[in-house]
Amino acid sequence: MLPNGIREITSEKGKVCREVLDDLPDWFGIPEAVDAYVRDSENLPMFGLVHDGAVVGFVSLKLHTAFAAEAYVLGVKRGWHRRGIGRRLLEDAESFARGRGCVFLTVKTLAPDRPSNAYARTRRFYDAMGFLPVELFPDLWGPENPCLFMIKALAG
């Protein structure tokens, strides 16, 4: 059973981000990166899935141009994985971006060049959501964390 619903988060966005990401050390285990996500999320549109008053998952979006938005950071607490929450959050992000005239939604994730079971799951999720790998940036996050840039065309 899914929680009671997605809503826009308008306050304490950094706190929400930190609480969820701290529950996901296999994905968000670099303290400096988590701090950056927390800081940046304060000023970005954020949607969260709330259950019993607590956010169990969220997505923050960056609007880059009139045509493209980025799913900047998305996380669902470990105990809530495999319940369709990430899918619902991403669908709301797509709807938000389309409503602002965007025709593309992008995401950056760890490239397959660096083996990680957690990020292999992440890439499968984005594949299933219709994202296509576009470019590898081997040094964007440093050579130990090659970045895969993915994109999805938004219908409608």
N, CA, C and O of each residue as an XYZ file, in Angstrom:
624
protein
N       0.840     -1.185      0.000
C       0.000      0.000      0.000
C       0.879      1.240      0.000
O       1.851      1.320      0.751
N       0.534      2.215     -0.850
C       1.322      3.437     -0.953
C       0.883      4.452      0.096
O      -0.272      4.467      0.524
N       1.828      5.302      0.503
C       1.498      6.359      1.455
C       0.441      7.304      0.901
O      -0.011      7.166     -0.236
N       0.058      8.269      1.734
C      -1.103      9.091      1.426
C      -0.934     10.163      0.373
O      -1.927     10.798      0.019
N       0.223     10.404     -0.141
C       0.254     11.306     -1.270
C       1.490     12.168     -1.417
O       2.254     12.382     -0.476
N       1.653     12.651     -2.633
C       2.754     13.538     -2.970
C       2.280     14.967     -2.805
O       1.160     15.322     -3.171
N       3.164     15.774     -2.245
C       2.841     17.194     -2.132
C       4.104     17.994     -2.347
O       5.213     17.483     -2.192
N       3.929     19.252     -2.704
C       5.083     20.124     -2.820
C       5.592     20.441     -1.423
O       4.814     20.758     -0.524
N       6.887     20.354     -1.253
C       7.526     20.686      0.016
C       8.012     22.128     -0.111
O       8.764     22.454     -1.029
N       7.583     22.988      0.806
C       7.924     24.407      0.700
C       8.784     24.914      1.845
O       9.309     26.026      1.774
N       8.938     24.129      2.892
C       9.778     24.569      4.003
C      10.623     23.401      4.487
O      10.280     22.237      4.281
N      11.720     23.732      5.128
C      12.644     22.727      5.666
C      13.079     21.702      4.619
O      13.235     20.518      4.917
N      13.270     22.176      3.395
C      13.641     21.267      2.310
C      15.002     20.614      2.553
O      15.185     19.433      2.259
N      15.938     21.365      3.079
C      17.247     20.793      3.382
C      17.153     19.702      4.431
O      17.840     18.684      4.339
N      16.313     19.910      5.420
C      16.116     18.907      6.471
C      15.519     17.630      5.881
O      15.953     16.527      6.213
N      14.530     17.780      5.010
C      13.917     16.622      4.346
C      14.975     15.879      3.542
O      15.087     14.655      3.625
N      15.748     16.625      2.766
C      16.786     16.024      1.929
C      17.769     15.235      2.790
O      18.058     14.076      2.492
N      18.281     15.847      3.846
C      19.272     15.171      4.692
C      18.685     13.918      5.339
O      19.344     12.880      5.389
N      17.464     14.010      5.830
C      16.857     12.863      6.510
C      16.741     11.659      5.579
O      17.027     10.530      5.976
N      16.324     11.905      4.347
C      16.178     10.794      3.396
C      17.545     10.285      2.945
O      17.784      9.078      2.936
N      18.446     11.200      2.569
C      19.748     10.766      2.056
C      20.574     10.060      3.119
O      21.336      9.148      2.799
N      20.436     10.464      4.387
C      21.164      9.780      5.458
C      20.734      8.319      5.593
O      21.482      7.500      6.127
N      19.540      7.990      5.115
C      19.045      6.615      5.161
C      19.550      5.780      3.974
O      19.245      4.592      3.869
N      20.325      6.417      3.081
C      20.744      5.765      1.834
C      22.254      5.841      1.634
O      22.706      6.383      0.625
N      23.052      5.311      2.572
C      24.505      5.455      2.455
C      25.111      4.736      1.246
O      26.200      5.107      0.807
N      24.444      3.724      0.698
C      24.974      3.051     -0.489
C      24.937      3.959     -1.717
O      25.699      3.756     -2.662
N      24.070      4.942     -1.708
C      23.938      5.881     -2.808
C      24.548      7.239     -2.465
O      25.149      7.893     -3.317
N      24.390      7.646     -1.236
C      24.789      8.993     -0.828
C      25.758      8.908      0.350
O      25.444      9.330      1.463
N      26.932      8.358      0.084
C      27.898      8.114      1.142
C      29.047      9.108      1.185
O      29.976      8.947      1.976
N      28.995     10.129      0.347
C      30.047     11.146      0.343
C      29.504     12.374      1.071
O      28.651     13.079      0.531
N      29.981     12.641      2.287
C      29.407     13.727      3.095
C      29.368     15.083      2.384
O      28.391     15.820      2.517
N      30.414     15.413      1.636
C      30.441     16.705      0.937
C      29.346     16.777     -0.126
O      28.746     17.832     -0.330
N      29.086     15.667     -0.798
C      28.034     15.634     -1.815
C      26.666     15.770     -1.160
O      25.806     16.495     -1.661
N      26.460     15.080     -0.050
C      25.184     15.195      0.672
C      24.978     16.638      1.124
O      23.882     17.184      0.991
N      26.032     17.253      1.657
C      25.920     18.654      2.085
C      25.517     19.560      0.926
O      24.710     20.473      1.102
N      26.071     19.313     -0.251
C      25.721     20.114     -1.429
C      24.258     19.896     -1.818
O      23.547     20.855     -2.117
N      23.809     18.644     -1.815
C      22.395     18.383     -2.122
C      21.484     19.078     -1.120
O      20.482     19.680     -1.505
N      21.822     19.001      0.150
C      21.020     19.625      1.202
C      20.964     21.130      0.982
O      19.889     21.728      1.010
N      22.120     21.735      0.764
C      22.194     23.188      0.552
C      21.395     23.600     -0.694
O      20.578     24.519     -0.641
N      21.642     22.915     -1.801
C      21.003     23.289     -3.062
C      19.495     23.057     -3.038
O      18.739     23.826     -3.632
N      19.058     22.003     -2.357
C      17.625     21.683     -2.337
C      16.782     22.771     -1.687
O      15.596     22.905     -1.986
N      17.390     23.541     -0.805
C      16.648     24.625     -0.146
C      16.025     25.588     -1.148
O      14.973     26.168     -0.880
N      16.673     25.763     -2.307
C      16.227     26.758     -3.284
C      15.645     26.147     -4.553
O      15.495     26.834     -5.564
N      15.321     24.866     -4.502
C      14.777     24.189     -5.676
C      13.357     23.707     -5.406
O      12.993     23.451     -4.258
N      12.551     23.581     -6.468
C      11.248     22.937     -6.280
C      11.454     21.515     -5.761
O      12.322     20.787     -6.243
N      10.642     21.129     -4.769
C      10.761     19.800     -4.170
C       9.381     19.200     -3.987
O       8.437     19.877     -3.580
N       9.285     17.931     -4.294
C       8.051     17.183     -4.077
C       8.388     15.992     -3.198
O       9.419     15.344     -3.375
N       7.512     15.716     -2.258
C       7.756     14.615     -1.348
C       6.529     13.738     -1.192
O       5.395     14.189     -1.349
N       6.774     12.497     -0.886
C       5.703     11.562     -0.589
C       5.625     11.444      0.920
O       6.586     11.041      1.575
N       4.477     11.797      1.460
C       4.290     11.903      2.899
C       3.451     10.737      3.397
O       2.426     10.392      2.810
N       3.905     10.143      4.485
C       3.154      9.066      5.134
C       3.188      9.312      6.634
O       4.260      9.436      7.227
N       2.023      9.382      7.236
C       1.911      9.633      8.678
C       2.725     10.851      9.097
O       3.371     10.844     10.145
N       2.692     11.895      8.276
C       3.354     13.145      8.605
C       4.839     13.196      8.319
O       5.462     14.235      8.538
N       5.429     12.112      7.838
C       6.864     12.092      7.552
C       7.095     11.897      6.052
O       6.368     11.155      5.392
N       8.101     12.564      5.533
C       8.466     12.393      4.130
C       9.289     11.111      3.997
O      10.320     10.949      4.651
N       8.822     10.213      3.148
C       9.543      8.946      2.938
C      10.341      8.951      1.635
O      11.172      8.071      1.410
N      10.090      9.935      0.785
C      10.828     10.073     -0.459
C      10.611     11.456     -1.023
O       9.591     12.090     -0.754
N      11.574     11.932     -1.813
C      11.458     13.267     -2.387
C      12.236     13.347     -3.693
O      13.079     12.502     -3.993
N      11.931     14.377     -4.453
C      12.708     14.735     -5.635
C      12.820     16.256     -5.652
O      11.846     16.965     -5.399
N      14.030     16.750     -5.956
C      14.279     18.178     -6.155
C      14.630     18.390     -7.617
O      15.339     17.585     -8.220
N      14.133     19.472     -8.174
C      14.311     19.751     -9.598
C      15.084     21.033     -9.824
O      14.925     22.011     -9.094
N      15.934     21.012    -10.857
C      16.598     22.215    -11.332
C      16.013     22.538    -12.697
O      15.965     21.679    -13.578
N      15.575     23.762    -12.869
C      15.110     24.226    -14.168
C      16.307     24.901    -14.835
O      16.698     26.002    -14.446
N      16.886     24.244    -15.834
C      18.119     24.749    -16.461
C      17.847     25.759    -17.558
O      18.484     26.811    -17.610
N      16.910     25.446    -18.433
C      16.580     26.324    -19.554
C      15.064     26.289    -19.729
O      14.355     25.612    -18.984
N      14.584     27.022    -20.715
C      13.150     26.980    -21.011
C      12.731     25.608    -21.522
O      11.537     25.316    -21.592
N      13.694     24.761    -21.880
C      13.380     23.486    -22.505
C      13.741     22.262    -21.671
O      13.279     21.158    -21.957
N      14.568     22.454    -20.637
C      15.063     21.282    -19.914
C      15.114     21.518    -18.407
O      15.512     22.579    -17.926
N      14.692     20.484    -17.686
C      14.803     20.447    -16.228
C      15.585     19.198    -15.868
O      15.673     18.253    -16.652
N      16.153     19.208    -14.666
C      16.931     18.075    -14.186
C      16.326     17.541    -12.897
O      16.005     18.307    -11.989
N      16.174     16.230    -12.822
C      15.871     15.593    -11.543
C      17.190     15.620    -10.785
O      18.005     14.706    -10.906
N      17.394     16.675    -10.003
C      18.679     16.964     -9.384
C      19.042     15.939     -8.318
O      20.168     15.444     -8.273
N      18.079     15.627     -7.467
C      18.311     14.597     -6.452
C      16.984     13.941     -6.131
O      15.971     14.613     -5.937
N      17.003     12.617     -6.078
C      15.811     11.832     -5.771
C      16.222     10.751     -4.781
O      17.233     10.072     -4.964
N      15.435     10.606     -3.747
C      15.722      9.560     -2.772
C      14.457      9.055     -2.121
O      13.529      9.821     -1.860
N      14.425      7.766     -1.861
C      13.318      7.120     -1.146
C      13.959      6.305     -0.032
O      14.871      5.514     -0.277
N      13.482      6.499      1.185
C      14.043      5.763      2.319
C      14.032      4.269      2.029
O      13.096      3.742      1.427
N      15.083      3.605      2.466
C      15.321      2.195      2.144
C      14.109      1.304      2.445
O      13.777      0.437      1.636
N      13.462      1.491      3.554
C      12.318      0.659      3.920
C      11.106      0.837      3.021
O      10.143      0.076      3.112
N      11.151      1.833      2.160
C      10.030      2.122      1.256
C      10.355      1.784     -0.198
O       9.545      2.059     -1.084
N      11.515      1.197     -0.461
C      11.883      0.834     -1.833
C      10.929     -0.225     -2.384
O      10.312     -0.989     -1.642
N      10.834     -0.239     -3.714
C      10.075     -1.251     -4.468
C       8.567     -1.157     -4.220
O       7.859     -2.162     -4.267
N       8.083      0.069     -3.953
C       6.649      0.287     -3.762
C       6.073      1.286     -4.763
O       4.925      1.709     -4.632
N       6.868      1.660     -5.759
C       6.395      2.589     -6.777
C       6.530      4.056     -6.399
O       6.032      4.924     -7.116
N       7.190      4.346     -5.293
C       7.304      5.724     -4.832
C       8.216      6.529     -5.750
O       7.869      7.646     -6.132
N       9.372      5.985     -6.108
C      10.270      6.684     -7.018
C       9.593      6.990     -8.338
O       9.752      8.075     -8.897
N       8.838      6.025     -8.829
C       8.094      6.221    -10.083
C       7.104      7.375     -9.940
O       7.026      8.237    -10.816
N       6.355      7.396     -8.854
C       5.374      8.472     -8.649
C       6.048      9.825     -8.505
O       5.569     10.819     -9.050
N       7.153      9.871     -7.779
C       7.876     11.131     -7.627
C       8.381     11.630     -8.976
O       8.251     12.814     -9.290
N       8.952     10.739     -9.769
C       9.472     11.137    -11.070
C       8.339     11.553    -12.007
O       8.504     12.492    -12.786
N       7.203     10.877    -11.948
C       6.053     11.279    -12.764
C       5.592     12.683    -12.397
O       5.248     13.469    -13.281
N       5.578     13.009    -11.106
C       5.213     14.368    -10.698
C       6.260     15.377    -11.155
O       5.915     16.489    -11.554
N       7.527     15.000    -11.100
C       8.581     15.883    -11.585
C       8.403     16.155    -13.077
O       8.565     17.288    -13.531
N       8.072     15.119    -13.830
C       7.833     15.277    -15.265
C       6.659     16.210    -15.514
O       6.734     17.081    -16.381
N       5.587     16.041    -14.772
C       4.410     16.891    -14.921
C       4.743     18.346    -14.593
O       4.326     19.256    -15.309
N       5.481     18.563    -13.529
C       5.901     19.908    -13.141
C       6.729     20.540    -14.261
O       6.493     21.688    -14.639
N       7.697     19.790    -14.789
C       8.562     20.310    -15.852
C       7.756     20.618    -17.114
O       7.940     21.667    -17.730
N       6.867     19.707    -17.496
C       6.013     19.951    -18.669
C       5.174     21.211    -18.473
O       4.994     21.997    -19.403
N       4.665     21.397    -17.263
C       3.849     22.574    -16.965
C       4.613     23.875    -17.087
O       4.005     24.941    -17.185
N       5.919     23.810    -17.084
C       6.761     24.994    -17.256
C       7.336     25.066    -18.662
O       8.230     25.867    -18.935
N       6.823     24.233    -19.545
C       7.226     24.276    -20.944
C       8.429     23.429    -21.292
O       8.875     23.449    -22.439
N       8.966     22.690    -20.348
C      10.136     21.851    -20.636
C       9.740     20.685    -21.532
O       8.646     20.133    -21.417
N      10.646     20.329    -22.419
C      10.422     19.180    -23.294
C      11.392     18.040    -22.978
O      11.275     16.946    -23.530
N      12.348     18.306    -22.087
C      13.295     17.281    -21.677
C      13.451     17.282    -20.160
O      13.409     18.328    -19.513
N      13.632     16.082    -19.610
C      14.012     15.920    -18.220
C      15.324     15.142    -18.222
O      15.445     14.113    -18.887
N      16.294     15.637    -17.479
C      17.597     14.992    -17.439
C      17.890     14.497    -16.032
O      17.233     14.883    -15.065
N      18.891     13.634    -15.944
C      19.364     13.147    -14.653
C      20.832     12.760    -14.815
O      21.265     12.322    -15.881
N      21.582     12.933    -13.734
C      22.970     12.473    -13.702
C      23.059     11.386    -12.646
O      22.490     11.507    -11.561
N      23.779     10.324    -12.976
C      23.962      9.224    -12.036
C      25.348      8.632    -12.222
O      26.057      8.970    -13.170
N      25.721      7.761    -11.326
C      27.029      7.125    -11.419
C      27.064      6.212    -12.649
O      26.159      5.407    -12.869
N      28.110      6.355    -13.431
C      28.257      5.570    -14.660
C      28.588      4.115    -14.343
O      29.123      3.820    -13.275
N      28.275      3.209    -15.260
C      28.559      1.790    -15.026
C      30.054      1.478    -14.995
O      30.443      0.370    -14.625
N      30.891      2.429    -15.375
C      32.345      2.217    -15.339
C      32.826      1.940    -13.916
O      33.850      1.287    -13.715
N      32.089      2.435    -12.942
C      32.427      2.166    -11.538
C      31.394      1.196    -10.989
O      30.253      1.586    -10.740
N      31.771     -0.044    -10.801
C      30.814     -1.054    -10.354
C      30.171     -0.695     -9.010
O      30.846     -0.332     -8.047
N      28.853     -0.810     -8.987
C      28.078     -0.552     -7.776
C      26.718     -1.209     -7.958
O      25.981     -0.872     -8.884
N      26.386     -2.142     -7.081
C      25.069     -2.779     -7.161
C      23.963     -1.765     -6.953
O      22.935     -1.829     -7.627
N      24.155     -0.824     -6.027
C      23.131      0.194     -5.762
C      22.880      1.033     -7.007
O      21.730      1.270     -7.377
N      23.945      1.481     -7.650
C      23.754      2.331     -8.823
C      23.349      1.539    -10.060
O      22.768      2.112    -10.981
N      23.634      0.257    -10.112
C      23.093     -0.568    -11.193
C      21.565     -0.579    -11.089
O      20.871     -0.508    -12.103
N      21.045     -0.669     -9.858
C      19.588     -0.594     -9.644
C      19.055      0.774    -10.073
O      18.001      0.871    -10.700
N      19.791      1.819     -9.728
C      19.375      3.173    -10.100
C      19.283      3.320    -11.608
O      18.300      3.855    -12.121
N      20.303      2.848    -12.324
C      20.281      2.958    -13.788
C      19.127      2.143    -14.383
O      18.491      2.581    -15.341
N      18.855      0.966    -13.823
C      17.705      0.176    -14.308
C      16.396      0.940    -14.082
O      15.507      0.920    -14.933
N      16.286      1.605    -12.943
C      15.094      2.414    -12.661
C      14.936      3.507    -13.722
O      13.857      3.661    -14.295
N      16.000      4.264    -13.984
C      15.893      5.341    -14.978
C      15.636      4.780    -16.369
O      14.882      5.376    -17.138
N      16.238      3.658    -16.708
C      15.934      2.996    -17.985
C      14.441      2.685    -18.074
O      13.803      2.973    -19.086
N      13.890      2.098    -17.018
C      12.467      1.733    -16.998
C      11.560      2.950    -17.083
O      10.428      2.855    -17.558
N      12.059      4.099    -16.620
C      11.280      5.331    -16.670
C      11.417      6.052    -18.007
O      10.843      7.123    -18.199
N      12.177      5.466    -18.929
C      12.277      6.027    -20.275
C      13.471      6.934    -20.521
O      13.544      7.583    -21.564
N      14.402      6.991    -19.585
C      15.611      7.792    -19.791
C      16.591      7.025    -20.661
O      16.674      5.798    -20.604
N      17.326      7.769    -21.461
C      18.345      7.184    -22.327
C      19.708      7.747    -21.944
O      19.827      8.941    -21.670
N      20.738      6.904    -21.922
C      22.083      7.414    -21.656
C      22.551      8.264    -22.831
O      22.439      7.853    -23.986
N      23.072      9.443    -22.533
C      23.472     10.364    -23.592
C      24.984     10.556    -23.636
O      25.595     10.519    -24.704
N      25.583     10.763    -22.454
C      27.007     11.067    -22.454
C      27.627     10.665    -21.119
O      26.990     10.732    -20.068
N      28.866     10.252    -21.195
C      29.646      9.932    -20.010
C      30.598     11.094    -19.741
O      31.316     11.542    -20.635
N      30.594     11.572    -18.507
C      31.520     12.621    -18.080
C      32.464     11.997    -17.055
O      32.132     11.929    -15.871
N      33.627     11.543    -17.494
C      34.494     10.777    -16.607
C      35.060     11.561    -15.430
O      35.449     10.958    -14.430
N      35.118     12.901    -15.520
C      35.750     13.685    -14.461
C      34.834     14.718    -13.810
O      35.301     15.497    -12.979
N      33.565     14.751    -14.154
C      32.664     15.756    -13.586
C      32.648     15.694    -12.064
O      32.707     16.729    -11.399
N      32.568     14.509    -11.519
C      32.558     14.299    -10.064
C      33.890     13.729     -9.578
O      33.993     13.256     -8.446
N      34.887     13.777    -10.420
C      36.185     13.204    -10.103
C      36.326     11.849    -10.766
O      35.327     11.179    -11.027
N      37.565     11.432    -11.044
C      37.774     10.179    -11.787
C      37.279      8.937    -11.063
O      37.031      7.913    -11.700
N      37.130      9.005     -9.747
C      36.641      7.843     -9.003
C      35.112      7.707     -9.071
O      34.563      6.685     -8.659
N      34.422      8.742     -9.595
C      32.954      8.735     -9.682
C      32.496      9.250    -11.046
O      31.958     10.353    -11.138
N      32.702      8.459    -12.112
C      32.299      8.919    -13.439
C      30.782      9.120    -13.512
O      30.002      8.342    -12.962
N      30.394     10.192    -14.211
C      28.982     10.584    -14.299
C      28.372     10.135    -15.620
O      28.969     10.309    -16.682
N      27.185      9.557    -15.545
C      26.398      9.224    -16.730
C      25.252     10.229    -16.815
O      24.460     10.357    -15.882
N      25.171     10.930    -17.924
C      24.109     11.906    -18.187
C      23.013     11.207    -18.984
O      23.278     10.611    -20.028
N      21.784     11.284    -18.486
C      20.649     10.629    -19.143
C      19.566     11.659    -19.426
O      19.479     12.682    -18.747
N      18.741     11.382    -20.434
C      17.706     12.323    -20.824
C      16.422     11.587    -21.202
O      16.445     10.449    -21.671
N      15.308     12.271    -20.983
C      14.002     11.746    -21.369
C      13.222     12.844    -22.045
O      13.141     13.960    -21.532
N      12.645     12.539    -23.194
C      11.756     13.485    -23.862
C      10.405     13.418    -23.156
O       9.873     12.338    -22.901
N       9.864     14.586    -22.848
C       8.569     14.647    -22.169
C       7.458     14.783    -23.187
O       7.463     15.711    -23.996
N       6.514     13.874    -23.155
C       5.395     13.900    -24.098
C       4.423     15.002    -23.715
O       4.366     15.433    -22.563
N       3.650     15.454    -24.717
C       2.566     16.405    -24.429
C       3.066     17.796    -24.245
O       2.277     18.708    -23.997
